[in-house]
Amino acid sequence: MIYIFAAMFIFFFCGMPIAFGILSSTIYYLLFSGQTRELLAFSTRVISASDSYVLLAVPFFMLAAELMNEAKITDRIFSFAKSLVGHIPGGLGHVNIMASIIFAGMSGSGLADTSGLGKVEIKAMKDEGYDPAFSAAVTASSAIIGPIIPPSICMVVGAVVTNTSVGRMLVGGIIPGFMMGASLMVLVYFLSKKRGYPKAQRATIKEIWKQLTATGPALLTPLILVGGILSGVFTPTEAAAVACIYAMILAMVFYRAFGLKRLFRIFINVGTATGALLFVMSAASALGTLASRAQVPQNLMKLVMSITSSPTATMFIIVGVLILLGMIMEDLSLLVIMGPLLLPVVLKLGINPVHFGVVMVLTLQLAMITPPVGMGFYITCHLADVDAVTYSKEIIWFVMILIVVVTLMCFIPSLVTFLPDLFFGK
């Protein structure tokens, strides 16, 4: 298996797309190890890996996020958040975080948050005198709340690869997501006080009500989705379909943002993105099957057990490894590769798979905003027009505070498992 991963990283560094790199390294191993007869079986595995009812939630959530962005609902969310917290020192920094928390309950995608809200947030912060690097760091770090608070594309994928309940995974992200937002706001407050960043005048009740009525229909989205899942009215997959229908009604009927011609283009964009994601998952599934045959999970388990038998220490080891790998690989690819490999280890040590899944998703999102290849890092640097070095000096403070949140989650599993156990039973 060492040869497979070596070949895979060589392919990645040569510029080969993630899915092709994973698949090519698998084929390379089968050919050069004399297992050519296994190619047919592995091709079947690649085709069947994405044949999952649960995974239908992924394109639906992606479509809902795209519809929200196209309807400029992000602008309304930003204005509403500004009326609530814009008067706190470092006002627009807090607005940035609050808007991301609200949008997290609608899109389920960190990149949708970064590319949609990020444009509005960074421009507003730069116009009011905030440092571009600080604006980029706040935007990047708040955007990763999106995949933690339900709905969440990453949580759906994480539930599939760890063979656990999608509903439990989604609900398990609620407390950690709000902890992330609160910790980031505390950091922004102290940095803004120290640097003298501006704040807005406190909004009147009338102004807040005006913004609320303009944004209200969109704000109902998370209530409908989370409420429907918790009450058992619909499954997480059905919730994703409901999110699409509701987003379409908001965008085309209530806000009249675009027509059928633009809707067709949105369908094409989402279809292309979904195809790319499912291709990665399918290729990673074939690699996982090969790793299982080579007893990689068992050997990994022996290695970890030789270091420690403590569940908490094991979680810290996993977090450290995932952060390092996340600095050089894309988050969803790592999720589908490492999830099945690490799952036997955590189950052997009695770690709750929902706890493990949520920590894994948060850790990989954290790695996404770090150099050198994090997608959030690239997008925010581009939007704020800052270089990697300047961004890296600023983002370190935000990464450190988010690591504190991950640490608390490792030490206190109930931060993740309390709500799932409360609503779904132990």
Buried (B, 14 or more C-beta within 10 A) or exposed (E): BEEBBEBBBBBBEEEBBBBBBBBBBBBBBBEEEEBEEBEEEBEEBBEEBBEBEBBBBBBBBBBBBBBBBBBBBBBBBBBBBBBBBBBBBBBBBBBBBBBBBBBBBBBBBBBBBBBBBBBBBBEBBBEBEBBBBBBBBBBBBBBBBBBBBBBBBBBBBBBBBBEBBBBBBBBBBBBBBBBBBEBBBEBBBEBBEEEEBBBBEEBEEEBBEBBEEBBEBBBBBBEBBBEBBBEEEBBBBBBBBBBBEBBBEBBBEEBEBBEEEEBEEBEEEBEEBBEEBBBBBBBBBBBBBBBBEBEBBEEBBEEBEEEEEEBBBBBBBBBEBBBEBBBBBBBBBBBBBBBBBBBBBBBBBEBBBBBBBBBBBBBBBBBBBBBEBBBBBBBBBEBBEBEEEBBBEBBEBBBEBBBEBBBEBBEEBEBBBBBBBEBBEE
